[in-house]
Amino acid sequence: MLRVLRLARVFRLVRKLKGLLMLFNTLIVSLPGLINIGALLFLLCFVYAILGMNLFGKIKFGDDLNQDANFTNFGNSLLVLLRMVTGEAWNVIMYDCMVTEDCDASPDCVRGTCCGSAGAPLYFVTFVIFGRYGTFQITARRRTDRRDYPPDCLPRP
């Protein structure tokens, strides 16, 4: 209950400070565009997670493609892709998905023993390019039109 009251104090403070109110109004007005870009980014992650499960779901684990970060199920695939879109060690996961040593190259290999794919760089590089573009759109390039903002949020000429 006390946490709710602390949050109410922040909203009271926003109402009193004009600059903070202008920033808050700008955030509220730009939320629909951010939600649209976020939905597109989630759709991209969804498609690539399913592709990753099909392409790399049975690959032998390496140093960075391990029991915590892998493509064996949909949840783990989404988590690995979220990690990759932030830029954390996506290239070493790509190299682990290209493994060709000490693995079974047959098409009916057992999960966790299969060889990697030569198409892994195409998968990973395209995802990183599209994912970084999406996160860039969310964080920095939200195109705004002057009519999107309330009149009190526009800079004075």
MDAnalysis code that builds the backbone (N, CA, C; Angstrom):
import MDAnalysis as mda
import numpy as np

u = mda.Universe.empty(471, n_residues=157, atom_resindex=np.repeat(np.arange(157), 3), trajectory=True)
u.add_TopologyAttr("name", ["N", "CA", "C"] * 157)
u.add_TopologyAttr("resid", np.arange(1, 158))
u.add_TopologyAttr("resname", ["MET", "LEU", "ARG", "VAL", "LEU", "ARG", "LEU", "ALA", "ARG", "VAL", "PHE", "ARG", "LEU", "VAL", "ARG", "LYS", "LEU", "LYS", "GLY", "LEU", "LEU", "MET", "LEU", "PHE", "ASN", "THR", "LEU", "ILE", "VAL", "SER", "LEU", "PRO", "GLY", "LEU", "ILE", "ASN", "ILE", "GLY", "ALA", "LEU", "LEU", "PHE", "LEU", "LEU", "CYS", "PHE", "VAL", "TYR", "ALA", "ILE", "LEU", "GLY", "MET", "ASN", "LEU", "PHE", "GLY", "LYS", "ILE", "LYS", "PHE", "GLY", "ASP", "ASP", "LEU", "ASN", "GLN", "ASP", "ALA", "ASN", "PHE", "THR", "ASN", "PHE", "GLY", "ASN", "SER", "LEU", "LEU", "VAL", "LEU", "LEU", "ARG", "MET", "VAL", "THR", "GLY", "GLU", "ALA", "TRP", "ASN", "VAL", "ILE", "MET", "TYR", "ASP", "CYS", "MET", "VAL", "THR", "GLU", "ASP", "CYS", "ASP", "ALA", "SER", "PRO", "ASP", "CYS", "VAL", "ARG", "GLY", "THR", "CYS", "CYS", "GLY", "SER", "ALA", "GLY", "ALA", "PRO", "LEU", "TYR", "PHE", "VAL", "THR", "PHE", "VAL", "ILE", "PHE", "GLY", "ARG", "TYR", "GLY", "THR", "PHE", "GLN", "ILE", "THR", "ALA", "ARG", "ARG", "ARG", "THR", "ASP", "ARG", "ARG", "ASP", "TYR", "PRO", "PRO", "ASP", "CYS", "LEU", "PRO", "ARG", "PRO"])
u.atoms.positions = np.array([
    [0.824, -1.187, 0.000],
    [0.000, 0.000, 0.000],
    [0.870, 1.254, 0.000],
    [1.983, 1.226, 0.732],
    [2.848, 2.398, 0.789],
    [3.507, 2.680, -0.562],
    [3.757, 1.640, -1.325],
    [4.376, 1.836, -2.639],
    [3.432, 2.582, -3.576],
    [2.145, 2.312, -3.476],
    [1.168, 3.013, -4.298],
    [1.155, 4.499, -3.942],
    [1.260, 4.800, -2.662],
    [1.295, 6.199, -2.237],
    [2.567, 6.891, -2.722],
    [3.679, 6.185, -2.737],
    [4.920, 6.766, -3.255],
    [4.790, 7.073, -4.745],
    [4.124, 6.201, -5.478],
    [3.905, 6.430, -6.896],
    [2.995, 7.638, -7.106],
    [1.997, 7.794, -6.255],
    [1.099, 8.944, -6.354],
    [1.866, 10.245, -6.128],
    [2.879, 10.205, -5.278],
    [3.704, 11.383, -5.037],
    [4.447, 11.812, -6.303],
    [4.898, 10.849, -7.087],
    [5.588, 11.158, -8.336],
    [4.638, 11.839, -9.309],
    [3.408, 11.351, -9.406],
    [2.440, 11.973, -10.314],
    [2.075, 13.386, -9.861],
    [2.029, 13.617, -8.563],
    [1.789, 14.965, -8.064],
    [2.932, 15.891, -8.445],
    [4.143, 15.365, -8.380],
    [5.311, 16.149, -8.745],
    [5.303, 16.472, -10.234],
    [4.856, 15.538, -11.060],
    [4.787, 15.762, -12.504],
    [3.815, 16.894, -12.810],
    [2.711, 16.965, -12.101],
    [1.731, 18.015, -12.347],
    [2.270, 19.398, -11.986],
    [3.152, 19.489, -11.012],
    [3.646, 20.786, -10.551],
    [4.780, 21.329, -11.408],
    [5.613, 20.470, -11.963],
    [6.761, 20.925, -12.745],
    [6.418, 20.910, -14.229],
    [6.442, 22.090, -14.871],
    [6.015, 22.223, -16.265],
    [6.925, 21.454, -17.226],
    [8.225, 21.513, -17.025],
    [9.144, 20.807, -17.917],
    [8.954, 19.306, -17.850],
    [8.778, 18.793, -16.637],
    [8.557, 17.365, -16.459],
    [7.192, 16.961, -17.023],
    [6.212, 17.835, -16.893],
    [4.887, 17.568, -17.461],
    [4.961, 17.499, -18.987],
    [5.759, 18.389, -19.584],
    [5.912, 18.372, -21.029],
    [6.581, 17.059, -21.481],
    [7.600, 16.600, -20.775],
    [8.243, 15.327, -21.108],
    [7.290, 14.148, -20.922],
    [6.515, 14.181, -19.873],
    [5.553, 13.114, -19.603],
    [4.485, 13.064, -20.686],
    [3.981, 14.232, -21.104],
    [2.983, 14.284, -22.180],
    [3.573, 13.778, -23.495],
    [4.814, 14.128, -23.769],
    [5.480, 13.650, -24.976],
    [5.600, 12.132, -24.964],
    [5.942, 11.579, -23.807],
    [6.032, 10.123, -23.683],
    [4.680, 9.469, -23.934],
    [3.635, 10.008, -23.366],
    [2.294, 9.444, -23.536],
    [1.862, 9.512, -25.002],
    [2.161, 10.618, -25.685],
    [1.752, 10.783, -27.075],
    [2.530, 9.835, -27.986],
    [3.794, 9.564, -27.678],
    [4.607, 8.722, -28.561],
    [4.441, 7.226, -28.279],
    [3.719, 6.839, -27.242],
    [3.555, 5.417, -26.921],
    [2.920, 4.585, -28.037],
    [1.889, 5.048, -28.743],
    [1.336, 4.200, -29.814],
    [2.360, 3.842, -30.886],
    [3.199, 4.779, -31.288],
    [4.236, 4.480, -32.270],
    [5.265, 3.504, -31.728],
    [5.621, 3.659, -30.465],
    [6.579, 2.739, -29.849],
    [5.994, 1.340, -29.726],
    [4.714, 1.254, -29.449],
    [4.064, -0.055, -29.349],
    [4.042, -0.735, -30.722],
    [3.799, 0.043, -31.782],
    [3.809, -0.536, -33.125],
    [5.188, -1.081, -33.484],
    [6.222, -0.317, -33.219],
    [7.580, -0.771, -33.526],
    [7.948, -1.968, -32.652],
    [7.533, -1.936, -31.382],
    [7.791, -3.069, -30.490],
    [7.082, -4.333, -30.955],
    [5.875, -4.186, -31.482],
    [5.149, -5.351, -32.001],
    [5.849, -5.924, -33.229],
    [6.357, -5.065, -34.091],
    [7.111, -5.543, -35.253],
    [8.399, -6.244, -34.826],
    [9.051, -5.707, -33.817],
    [10.265, -6.347, -33.308],
    [9.952, -7.699, -32.690],
    [8.828, -7.810, -31.977],
    [8.426, -9.100, -31.419],
    [8.087, -10.087, -32.533],
    [7.428, -9.624, -33.587],
    [7.116, -10.495, -34.720],
    [8.394, -11.006, -35.383],
    [9.370, -10.137, -35.522],
    [10.662, -10.545, -36.073],
    [11.306, -11.609, -35.183],
    [11.297, -11.390, -33.866],
    [11.868, -12.375, -32.935],
    [11.092, -13.688, -32.989],
    [9.793, -13.622, -33.121],
    [8.955, -14.817, -33.197],
    [9.331, -15.669, -34.409],
    [9.431, -15.025, -35.574],
    [9.765, -15.748, -36.806],
    [11.171, -16.337, -36.716],
    [12.122, -15.550, -36.245],
    [13.489, -16.040, -36.151],
    [13.634, -17.111, -35.065],
    [12.837, -17.064, -34.021],
    [12.890, -18.114, -32.997],
    [12.439, -19.452, -33.574],
    [11.384, -19.429, -34.366],
    [10.920, -20.672, -34.989],
    [11.948, -21.184, -35.998],
    [12.508, -20.273, -36.782],
    [13.566, -20.680, -37.716],
    [14.768, -21.254, -36.966],
    [15.152, -20.608, -35.877],
    [16.289, -21.080, -35.080],
    [16.049, -22.454, -34.481],
    [14.823, -22.720, -34.042],
    [14.500, -24.050, -33.517],
    [14.652, -25.106, -34.598],
    [14.210, -24.793, -35.806],
    [14.300, -25.764, -36.895],
    [15.730, -25.951, -37.398],
    [16.491, -24.866, -37.446],
    [17.848, -24.957, -37.983],
    [18.879, -25.423, -36.958],
    [18.747, -24.961, -35.711],
    [19.799, -25.174, -34.723],
    [19.322, -25.885, -33.459],
    [18.163, -26.503, -33.496],
    [17.595, -27.127, -32.304],
    [18.309, -28.377, -31.837],
    [18.990, -29.065, -32.731],
    [19.651, -30.324, -32.361],
    [21.171, -30.216, -32.298],
    [21.697, -29.027, -32.447],
    [23.152, -28.845, -32.530],
    [23.838, -29.164, -31.204],
    [25.031, -29.714, -31.332],
    [25.867, -30.013, -30.170],
    [26.236, -28.706, -29.473],
    [26.125, -28.687, -28.146],
    [26.423, -27.486, -27.380],
    [27.907, -27.159, -27.445],
    [28.206, -25.879, -27.368],
    [29.580, -25.397, -27.341],
    [29.805, -24.566, -26.095],
    [30.715, -23.613, -26.189],
    [31.022, -22.768, -25.036],
    [29.881, -21.812, -24.708],
    [29.336, -21.163, -25.723],
    [28.272, -20.187, -25.484],
    [26.891, -20.682, -25.857],
    [26.806, -21.652, -26.710],
    [25.527, -22.313, -26.989],
    [25.464, -23.498, -26.036],
    [24.817, -23.292, -24.896],
    [24.858, -24.284, -23.822],
    [23.449, -24.561, -23.325],
    [23.333, -25.200, -22.166],
    [22.006, -25.565, -21.664],
    [21.175, -24.353, -21.256],
    [21.808, -23.209, -21.033],
    [21.063, -22.000, -20.680],
    [20.698, -21.160, -21.897],
    [21.531, -21.166, -22.913],
    [21.307, -20.385, -24.121],
    [21.357, -21.325, -25.315],
    [20.176, -21.686, -25.833],
    [20.121, -22.636, -26.950],
    [18.823, -22.445, -27.717],
    [18.662, -23.237, -28.762],
    [17.477, -23.173, -29.617],
    [16.636, -24.439, -29.483],
    [16.679, -25.125, -28.355],
    [15.963, -26.390, -28.219],
    [14.460, -26.219, -28.083],
    [14.005, -25.103, -27.509],
    [12.567, -24.857, -27.423],
    [12.289, -23.379, -27.705],
    [11.027, -23.027, -27.788],
    [10.653, -21.678, -28.203],
    [11.080, -20.621, -27.181],
    [10.909, -20.905, -25.914],
    [11.279, -19.933, -24.884],
    [12.766, -19.631, -24.881],
    [13.567, -20.683, -24.945],
    [15.016, -20.471, -24.987],
    [15.429, -19.738, -26.252],
    [14.764, -20.047, -27.360],
    [15.082, -19.361, -28.618],
    [14.807, -17.865, -28.504],
    [13.661, -17.498, -27.919],
    [13.350, -16.081, -27.741],
    [14.359, -15.393, -26.825],
    [14.769, -16.082, -25.771],
    [15.743, -15.481, -24.857],
    [17.103, -15.286, -25.528],
    [17.514, -16.250, -26.334],
    [18.787, -16.106, -27.055],
    [18.689, -14.954, -28.044],
    [17.569, -14.826, -28.721],
    [17.410, -13.737, -29.682],
    [17.352, -12.383, -28.992],
    [16.730, -12.306, -27.831],
    [16.723, -11.064, -27.070],
    [18.139, -10.698, -26.655],
    [18.904, -11.686, -26.267],
    [20.312, -11.466, -25.916],
    [21.090, -10.979, -27.138],
    [20.799, -11.554, -28.296],
    [21.514, -11.175, -29.506],
    [21.143, -9.778, -29.980],
    [19.899, -9.392, -29.825],
    [19.470, -8.080, -30.310],
    [20.080, -6.960, -29.460],
    [20.475, -7.263, -28.248],
    [21.168, -6.274, -27.431],
    [22.651, -6.246, -27.735],
    [23.132, -7.187, -28.557],
    [24.515, -7.186, -28.984],
    [25.442, -8.037, -28.147],
    [24.899, -8.812, -27.226],
    [25.755, -9.582, -26.335],
    [26.136, -10.920, -26.956],
    [27.372, -11.039, -27.381],
    [27.999, -12.287, -27.818],
    [27.225, -13.019, -28.902],
    [26.603, -12.294, -29.817],
    [25.867, -12.978, -30.884],
    [26.813, -13.699, -31.823],
    [28.021, -13.175, -32.003],
    [28.945, -13.812, -32.931],
    [29.489, -15.133, -32.413],
    [29.691, -15.270, -31.101],
    [30.179, -16.550, -30.587],
    [29.078, -17.609, -30.614],
    [27.828, -17.201, -30.468],
    [26.719, -18.147, -30.620],
    [26.646, -18.599, -32.079],
    [26.886, -17.671, -32.994],
    [26.906, -18.028, -34.415],
    [28.011, -19.047, -34.683],
    [29.192, -18.839, -34.122],
    [30.291, -19.792, -34.340],
    [29.977, -21.146, -33.716],
    [29.289, -21.161, -32.563],
    [28.882, -22.435, -31.969],
    [27.846, -23.154, -32.835],
    [27.055, -22.404, -33.583],
    [26.062, -23.023, -34.471],
    [26.668, -23.489, -35.788],
    [27.940, -23.225, -35.998],
    [28.628, -23.672, -37.204],
    [29.575, -24.839, -36.917],
    [29.443, -25.476, -35.767],
    [30.362, -26.534, -35.350],
    [30.350, -27.696, -36.354],
    [31.551, -28.204, -36.658],
    [31.663, -29.337, -37.590],
    [32.556, -30.444, -37.026],
    [33.120, -30.248, -35.845],
    [34.015, -31.235, -35.256],
    [33.299, -32.021, -34.165],
    [33.582, -33.302, -34.074],
    [33.020, -34.193, -33.045],
    [31.499, -34.144, -33.006],
    [30.871, -34.246, -34.156],
    [29.410, -34.200, -34.207],
    [28.924, -35.189, -35.266],
    [27.631, -35.452, -35.220],
    [26.999, -36.399, -36.138],
    [26.403, -35.630, -37.317],
    [26.886, -35.888, -38.522],
    [26.437, -35.153, -39.706],
    [25.216, -35.771, -40.379],
    [24.699, -36.863, -39.862],
    [23.544, -37.504, -40.497],
    [22.271, -36.695, -40.234],
    [21.308, -36.749, -41.155],
    [20.076, -35.960, -40.975],
    [19.201, -36.438, -39.816],
    [19.337, -37.704, -39.402],
    [18.515, -38.221, -38.302],
    [19.335, -38.360, -37.020],
    [20.177, -37.374, -36.740],
    [21.028, -37.420, -35.548],
    [20.207, -37.148, -34.286],
    [20.762, -37.532, -33.162],
    [20.108, -37.344, -31.867],
    [20.318, -35.905, -31.406],
    [19.310, -35.363, -30.715],
    [19.396, -33.991, -30.215],
    [20.645, -33.831, -29.347],
    [21.402, -32.784, -29.627],
    [22.610, -32.498, -28.873],
    [23.876, -33.094, -29.458],
    [23.758, -33.797, -30.589],
    [24.941, -34.392, -31.214],
    [25.128, -33.946, -32.656],
    [24.228, -33.166, -33.192],
    [24.260, -32.816, -34.616],
    [25.298, -31.743, -34.920],
    [25.717, -31.717, -36.178],
    [26.640, -30.693, -36.653],
    [25.873, -29.402, -36.946],
    [26.619, -28.327, -36.991],
    [26.028, -27.031, -37.279],
    [25.732, -26.852, -38.753],
    [25.313, -25.674, -39.087],
    [24.919, -25.365, -40.454],
    [25.836, -24.295, -41.033],
    [26.146, -24.421, -42.314],
    [26.951, -23.406, -42.998],
    [26.134, -22.135, -43.239],
    [24.817, -22.246, -43.123],
    [23.948, -21.089, -43.304],
    [23.767, -20.258, -42.048],
    [24.463, -20.610, -40.984],
    [24.333, -19.876, -39.726],
    [24.690, -18.396, -39.856],
    [25.757, -18.033, -40.571],
    [26.047, -16.595, -40.685],
    [24.919, -15.800, -41.329],
    [24.265, -16.363, -42.322],
    [23.144, -15.671, -42.958],
    [22.016, -15.423, -41.949],
    [21.680, -16.439, -41.172],
    [20.632, -16.333, -40.156],
    [20.989, -15.262, -39.124],
    [22.177, -15.356, -38.563],
    [22.556, -14.472, -37.463],
    [22.788, -13.037, -37.918],
    [23.451, -12.855, -39.037],
    [23.730, -11.490, -39.503],
    [22.444, -10.780, -39.900],
    [21.535, -11.471, -40.595],
    [20.274, -10.817, -40.954],
    [19.457, -10.489, -39.716],
    [19.453, -11.388, -38.715],
    [18.696, -11.075, -37.505],
    [19.294, -9.884, -36.767],
    [20.599, -9.835, -36.678],
    [21.235, -8.721, -35.966],
    [20.976, -7.408, -36.693],
    [21.037, -7.426, -38.010],
    [20.778, -6.189, -38.760],
    [19.334, -5.733, -38.569],
    [18.374, -6.642, -38.766],
    [16.966, -6.262, -38.593],
    [16.641, -5.934, -37.143],
    [17.179, -6.694, -36.215],
    [16.916, -6.448, -34.796],
    [17.507, -5.149, -34.303],
    [18.712, -4.855, -34.727],
    [19.327, -3.585, -34.329],
    [18.579, -2.409, -34.942],
    [18.111, -2.575, -36.165],
    [17.328, -1.518, -36.786],
    [16.044, -1.273, -35.990],
    [15.392, -2.352, -35.561],
    [14.169, -2.207, -34.767],
    [14.418, -1.548, -33.427],
    [15.474, -1.951, -32.744],
    [15.754, -1.324, -31.450],
    [16.204, 0.115, -31.642],
    [16.876, 0.396, -32.737],
    [17.253, 1.771, -33.036],
    [16.012, 2.623, -33.257],
    [15.017, 2.061, -33.947],
    [13.775, 2.790, -34.166],
    [13.072, 3.070, -32.836],
    [13.094, 2.098, -31.943],
    [12.420, 2.286, -30.660],
    [13.124, 3.337, -29.815],
    [14.446, 3.304, -29.796],
    [15.160, 4.165, -28.861],
    [15.459, 5.549, -29.403],
    [15.823, 5.662, -30.670],
    [16.343, 6.948, -31.111],
    [15.618, 7.581, -32.279],
    [15.043, 6.812, -33.158],
    [14.559, 7.362, -34.395],
    [13.043, 7.432, -34.504],
    [12.358, 7.490, -33.414],
    [10.903, 7.588, -33.466],
    [10.550, 8.875, -34.192],
    [10.105, 8.736, -35.441],
    [9.754, 9.918, -36.223],
    [8.524, 10.549, -35.618],
    [8.634, 11.807, -35.384],
    [7.510, 12.523, -34.799],
    [7.072, 13.619, -35.751],
    [5.813, 13.805, -35.750],
    [5.219, 14.850, -36.556],
    [4.699, 15.909, -35.592],
    [4.727, 17.140, -35.975],
    [4.314, 18.216, -35.065],
    [2.854, 18.056, -34.628],
    [2.032, 17.479, -35.458],
    [0.623, 17.334, -35.073],
    [0.415, 16.192, -34.070],
    [1.444, 15.357, -33.848],
    [1.335, 14.284, -32.866],
    [1.375, 14.803, -31.432],
    [1.955, 15.972, -31.241],
    [2.149, 16.484, -29.892],
    [1.057, 17.466, -29.505],
    [0.716, 17.493, -28.233],
    [-0.187, 18.548, -27.767],
    [0.501, 19.907, -27.922],
    [-0.247, 20.985, -28.096],
    [0.363, 22.298, -28.336],
    [1.330, 22.741, -27.240],
    [1.099, 22.347, -25.994],
    [1.994, 22.802, -24.927],
    [3.310, 22.038, -24.909],
    [3.439, 20.970, -25.735],
    [4.682, 20.208, -25.782],
    [5.612, 20.662, -26.887],
    [5.091, 21.523, -27.806],
    [5.919, 21.962, -28.929],
    [6.880, 23.040, -28.486],
    [8.087, 23.036, -29.059],
    [9.015, 24.121, -28.723],
    [8.509, 25.439, -29.300],
    [8.795, 26.499, -28.588],
    [8.372, 27.815, -29.044],
    [9.349, 28.317, -30.109],
    [8.820, 28.951, -31.192],
    [9.729, 29.467, -32.253],
    [10.503, 30.669, -31.797],
])
